[in-house]
Amino acid sequence: MPLVGPERDAWADLQAWAGLLVVVAAAYLAARIVTGLGLAVAFAGWRRSESSHWTERARRAWPGRQLALWVWMVVPYPLLFGLVDPMSFAALGRTWAFSRLVPATAKDLLLIVAAYLGVMQSLFGWERRVNPAAALALTPRTRRGTWTFRVVLLALWTWIPYALLGKFLIGRTEVHLAVVVVGVLAIAAYRLGGVFALLRWTGLQRPAPDRLLAIVDEIARQMDIRPRSVEVAALAQANAFALPMTGQLIVMDPALAVLDDDELAVTCAHELAHLGEPRWVAIARLLYALLGLFFIAPPLILVSLAGWPDAFGAVFAVFLLLLIPGLIAIVLFQRLYRRMEVRADAMASAVEVRPGTYARALEKLYRANAVPVVLGQKRGHYPDLYDRMIAAGLMPDYPRPSPPTGWWALAGLAGLLVGSIAGGFGLVCLARAIE
């Protein structure tokens, strides 16, 4: 007997919800599979270098790790091109059965979040395989912190498409402008110290153990540079860093695991050298941290102000006026950053107990993080490790490696694009079949 009346409507709603769940799950799986396949191409050289020296493995892994920085933008957008407004399913001459159940923006948000979760799962899976420091920091605390940062990344990458397209999706300029401004302010707060508040809140950042405190106390006495606090962060990176504006010295757990006391001392000496930089350098670092927002915020705000000619013109004029000085400031800061790194290297080498200790510490950190010994970036923030070791008084016991090649990254990028576009057509076909 056919369903009629309320029973028929309930059954139609149930089918519509099931269709929505199927499409959202398909978006997640497609993003995860496409990301995994693209990175597999980029890491092909690394997978064939299992018996090679660590420097060669790091060199071959680098293309995949660089490609991973772009996966967030390359995969979700073409994958969802036929399902997310304004290029919506409705634009293809059809309507969603569940359009009466959820607003278009809610449907778009579900699809975007699902796609980014798929990207995350695949991306961090590869990082655990490639990065030795990830294994060193694989503790319950680090797992919690990793997921916390995944949520932060997910919020950021969900905000970006809304900031770009929200005005067109919703058509409410005031609401879109408010969301863009709040998002920009949240990113600014994050970069100006909010990240460390997040670390403490999640339990990732905690007071330093006695071993580290004793080492820092001795080296600080020798250099006559005292940090305001010394803390440890449970992050999947073998590193240490200083915060000149707050006077903090933070060491990550994997660095404590791979360095002996002398090596840890000179590593901390390098960071203390940054705390002893002139005040104007600390201010320059602060301004540089905010400079990136200048290239993000005005274009997004201009999209929001497109309906208000006077406000649009004023913001656009200010953006153009400051564009060239902003680009020049980036170049100048990169040179300053490199000078400060060379200065800190020299100060660390000056306090080492045994010649070559600082160079060995650098080598251990690079090895734990799977960073190539030679990157070939003449204008990068850091000199190549090979050159830093020689400058620190230790000749490496292996020949100078070649810089990483970019071909595998380009091949992986092509795979991501092709896979995402093909997956996007597949999702549209699935949605049509469900409808």
C-alpha positions in Angstrom: 0.0 0.0 0.0 1.6 3.3 -1.0 2.4 5.9 1.6 0.2 9.0 1.8 -0.1 12.2 3.8 2.2 12.7 6.8 3.8 9.2 6.4 4.8 10.1 2.9 6.3 13.4 4.0 8.2 11.7 6.8 9.6 9.1 4.5 10.6 11.8 2.0 12.4 13.7 4.8 14.2 10.5 5.9 15.4 9.9 2.3 16.5 13.6 2.1 18.5 13.3 5.3 20.1 10.0 4.2 21.0 11.7 0.9 22.7 14.6 2.7 24.6 12.2 4.9 25.8 10.1 1.9 27.0 13.2 0.0 28.8 14.6 3.1 30.5 11.3 3.8 31.4 11.0 0.1 33.0 14.5 0.3 35.1 13.4 3.3 36.2 10.1 1.6 37.0 11.8 -1.7 39.1 14.5 0.0 41.0 11.9 2.0 41.6 9.6 -1.0 42.6 12.5 -3.3 45.0 14.0 -0.8 46.6 10.6 0.0 47.1 9.8 -3.7 48.6 13.2 -4.5 51.0 13.1 -1.5 51.9 9.5 -2.5 53.1 10.8 -5.8 55.1 13.6 -4.2 56.6 11.2 -1.6 57.5 8.5 -4.3 61.2 9.4 -4.1 61.2 9.2 -0.3 59.5 5.8 -0.3 62.3 4.4 -2.5 65.1 5.8 -0.3 64.6 3.6 2.7 68.3 2.4 2.7 69.7 5.8 1.9 71.6 8.2 4.3 69.2 10.4 6.3 70.3 13.5 4.4 69.1 11.8 1.1 65.8 10.7 2.7 65.2 14.2 4.0 65.9 15.6 0.6 63.5 13.3 -1.1 60.8 13.9 1.5 60.9 17.6 1.1 58.8 17.9 -2.1 55.9 16.1 -0.4 56.2 18.2 2.7 56.2 21.4 0.7 53.2 20.2 -1.3 51.4 19.5 2.0 51.4 23.3 2.7 49.2 23.8 -0.4 46.8 20.8 0.0 44.4 22.9 2.1 43.6 25.1 -0.9 44.2 22.7 -3.8 41.8 19.9 -2.8 38.6 21.2 -1.3 37.8 24.0 -3.7 37.8 22.0 -7.0 36.4 19.0 -5.2 33.3 20.9 -4.1 32.9 23.1 -7.2 29.6 21.5 -8.2 28.0 21.2 -4.8 28.8 24.5 -3.0 27.0 27.8 -4.1 27.3 29.9 -6.2 28.2 27.0 -8.5 25.5 24.9 -6.8 23.6 21.8 -7.7 20.6 24.0 -8.2 22.6 26.0 -10.8 22.8 22.7 -12.9 19.0 22.9 -13.3 18.1 20.7 -10.3 17.2 21.2 -6.6 18.3 19.4 -3.5 15.7 17.3 -1.9 16.9 18.3 1.5 16.9 22.0 0.6 13.7 22.3 2.7 15.5 20.6 5.6 18.7 22.7 5.9 19.6 26.2 4.5 22.1 26.3 1.6 24.8 27.8 3.9 24.4 24.9 6.4 24.7 22.4 3.6 27.8 24.2 2.3 29.4 24.3 5.7 28.8 20.6 6.2 30.5 19.8 2.9 33.4 22.1 3.5 34.1 20.7 7.0 33.8 17.2 5.7 36.3 17.8 3.0 38.8 19.5 5.3 38.5 16.6 7.8 39.4 14.2 5.0 42.4 16.4 4.0 43.5 16.5 7.7 43.4 12.8 8.2 45.4 12.0 5.2 47.9 14.8 5.7 48.7 14.1 9.3 49.0 10.4 8.4 51.8 11.1 6.0 53.5 13.5 8.4 53.7 10.8 11.1 55.4 8.5 8.6 57.9 11.0 7.2 58.7 13.1 10.3 60.8 11.3 12.9 60.0 14.0 15.5 56.3 13.0 15.3 57.2 9.6 16.6 59.3 11.1 19.4 56.4 13.2 20.6 53.7 10.6 20.2 52.2 10.9 23.7 48.7 11.3 25.0 49.4 15.0 25.6 50.7 15.5 22.1 47.7 13.7 20.6 45.4 16.1 22.4 47.4 19.0 21.2 47.5 17.8 17.7 43.7 17.5 17.6 43.4 21.0 19.2 45.5 22.4 16.4 43.5 20.5 13.8 40.4 22.2 15.1 42.1 25.6 14.8 43.1 24.8 11.3 39.7 23.5 10.5 38.1 26.8 11.8 40.6 28.8 9.7 40.0 26.9 6.5 36.3 26.9 7.0 36.4 30.7 7.6 38.4 31.4 4.4 35.8 30.2 1.8 33.1 32.1 3.8 35.3 35.2 3.8 35.8 34.9 0.1 32.2 33.9 -1.0 30.0 34.7 2.0 28.6 37.9 0.5 27.5 36.1 -2.6 26.2 33.0 -0.8 24.1 35.0 1.7 23.8 38.4 0.2 24.0 40.1 3.6 26.9 42.6 3.4 26.8 43.6 7.1 26.9 40.0 8.4 29.6 39.0 6.0 31.7 42.1 7.0 31.3 41.3 10.7 32.4 37.6 10.1 35.5 38.8 8.1 36.5 41.4 10.7 36.1 39.0 13.6 38.1 36.3 11.8 40.9 38.7 11.0 41.0 39.9 14.7 41.1 36.2 15.8 44.1 35.5 13.5 45.9 38.6 14.8 45.3 37.5 18.4 46.6 34.0 17.6 49.8 35.4 16.1 50.3 37.9 18.9 50.5 35.3 21.6 47.1 33.6 21.5 48.8 30.4 20.2 50.7 30.1 23.5 47.5 30.7 25.6 46.1 27.8 23.5 49.1 25.7 24.3 48.8 26.2 28.0 45.0 25.7 27.9 45.5 22.3 26.3 48.3 21.3 28.7 50.8 21.3 25.9 52.9 24.0 27.4 54.2 23.5 30.9 57.0 24.6 33.2 60.4 23.2 32.3 61.8 20.2 34.1 64.8 20.5 36.5 67.2 19.3 33.9 66.4 22.0 31.5 66.2 24.7 34.2 69.7 23.9 35.4 71.1 24.0 31.8 69.4 27.3 31.0 70.5 28.8 34.3 74.1 28.0 33.6 74.2 29.2 30.0 72.2 32.3 30.9 74.8 33.2 33.5 77.6 32.8 31.0 75.8 35.0 28.4 74.3 37.4 30.9 70.9 37.1 29.2 68.1 35.9 31.5 64.8 34.6 30.1 61.7 35.6 32.0 60.4 32.0 31.9 61.5 28.6 30.6 58.8 26.2 29.4 58.4 23.0 27.5 55.9 22.3 24.7 54.7 18.8 23.6 54.7 19.4 19.9 55.8 17.1 17.1 59.0 19.1 16.3 62.5 18.9 17.6 63.2 22.6 18.1 63.5 25.4 20.6 62.4 29.0 20.1 62.5 32.4 21.9 59.8 35.1 22.2 61.7 38.4 22.3 58.6 40.4 23.2 57.8 38.3 26.3 61.3 37.0 27.1 60.1 33.4 27.0 62.3 30.4 26.1 60.4 27.4 24.9 61.9 23.9 24.2 59.9 21.2 22.5 59.8 17.6 23.9 61.5 15.9 21.0 64.5 18.3 21.4 64.9 17.2 25.0 64.9 13.6 23.8 67.5 13.8 21.0 70.0 16.3 22.5 72.5 15.6 25.3 73.1 18.3 28.0 75.9 20.1 26.1 74.0 20.1 22.9 70.9 21.4 24.7 72.9 24.1 26.3 74.2 25.5 23.0 70.7 25.2 21.4 69.3 27.3 24.3 72.3 29.7 23.9 71.1 30.3 20.3 67.6 31.2 21.5 68.9 33.3 24.4 70.9 35.3 21.7 67.5 36.2 20.2 66.3 37.4 23.6 69.3 39.7 23.7 68.6 41.3 20.4 68.0 45.1 20.3 64.5 46.2 21.1 64.0 47.6 17.6 64.5 44.1 16.2 61.8 42.7 18.5 59.5 45.4 17.3 60.3 44.6 13.7 59.5 40.9 14.4 56.1 41.9 15.9 55.3 44.1 12.9 56.3 41.3 10.5 54.0 38.9 12.3 51.1 41.3 11.5 52.2 42.1 8.0 50.7 39.0 6.6 47.3 40.1 7.7 47.7 43.2 5.6 47.7 41.0 2.5 44.7 39.0 3.7 42.3 41.4 5.4 41.9 44.3 2.9 40.9 42.1 -0.1 38.4 40.3 2.0 37.0 43.5 3.5 36.8 45.0 0.0 34.6 42.1 -1.1 32.3 42.9 1.8 32.2 46.6 1.0 31.5 46.1 -2.7 28.0 47.6 -2.2 29.2 50.7 -0.4 31.2 52.8 -3.0 32.6 55.4 -0.5 34.0 52.8 2.0 35.2 50.6 -0.8 37.2 53.4 -2.4 38.8 54.4 0.8 39.9 50.9 1.8 41.1 50.2 -1.7 43.2 53.5 -1.8 44.8 52.6 1.5 45.6 49.1 0.3 47.3 50.4 -2.9 49.2 53.1 -0.9 50.7 50.6 1.4 51.2 47.6 -1.0 54.6 48.6 -2.3 56.0 49.6 1.2 54.6 46.3 2.5 56.4 44.2 -0.1 59.7 46.1 0.5 59.3 45.5 4.3 59.0 41.8 3.7 62.3 41.8 1.7 64.1 43.9 4.3 62.8 41.7 7.2 63.9 38.5 5.5 67.5 40.0 5.4 67.3 41.1 9.0 66.0 37.6 10.1 68.9 35.9 8.4 71.4 38.3 10.0 69.9 37.6 13.4 70.2 33.9 12.8 73.9 34.1 11.8 74.5 36.3 14.9 72.8 33.8 17.2 74.8 30.9 15.6 78.0 32.7 16.4 77.0 33.4 20.0 76.0 29.8 20.5 79.3 28.5 19.1 81.2 30.9 21.4 79.9 29.2 24.6 80.2 25.6 23.6 82.3 23.4 25.9 83.7 21.2 23.1 84.4 22.4 19.5 81.7 21.3 17.1 79.0 20.8 19.8 76.6 23.4 18.3 77.1 22.0 14.8 76.2 18.5 16.1 73.2 19.8 17.9 71.9 21.4 14.7 72.5 18.2 12.7 70.5 16.2 15.3 67.6 18.6 15.1 67.5 18.7 11.3 67.7 14.9 11.3 64.9 14.5 13.8 62.7 17.0 11.7 63.7 15.4 8.4 64.8 18.8 7.0 67.3 18.8 4.1 70.9 19.7 4.8 70.9 21.9 1.7 67.8 23.8 0.5 69.5 26.0 -1.9 67.5 29.1 -0.9 69.9 32.0 -1.0 67.3 34.4 0.5 65.8 32.1 3.0 65.6 32.9 6.7 68.3 30.4 7.6 71.6 29.5 5.9 71.8 25.9 4.8 72.7 23.5 7.6 75.8 22.3 5.7 77.1 25.9 5.7 76.1 26.5 9.3 78.0 23.4 10.4 81.2 24.5 8.6 80.8 28.0 10.1 80.4 26.5 13.6 83.7 24.6 13.1 82.6 21.1 12.1 83.1 19.7 8.6 80.3 17.2 7.9 81.4 13.6 7.2 79.4 13.4 4.0 79.6 15.3 0.7 77.4 18.3 0.2 74.0 17.0 -0.9 72.1 18.5 -3.8 69.0 20.7 -3.1 65.6 19.0 -3.3 64.0 18.9 -6.7 60.6 20.4 -7.3 59.5 17.9 -9.9 57.9 15.5 -7.5 56.0 18.3 -5.9 54.7 19.5 -9.3 53.7 15.9 -10.2 51.9 15.6 -6.8 50.2 19.0 -7.4 49.0 17.9 -10.8 47.7 14.7 -9.3 45.8 16.7 -6.6 44.2 19.0 -9.2 43.2 16.2 -11.5 41.9 14.0 -8.7 40.0 16.9 -7.1 38.3 17.9 -10.4 37.4 14.2 -11.1 36.2 13.7 -7.6 34.1 16.9 -7.9 32.3 15.5 -11.0 31.9 12.2 -9.2 30.2 13.9 -6.3 27.8 15.8 -8.6 27.0 12.5 -10.3 26.4 10.9 -6.9 24.1 13.8 -5.8 22.1 13.5 -9.1 21.7 9.7 -8.6 20.5 10.3 -5.0 18.1 12.9 -6.1 
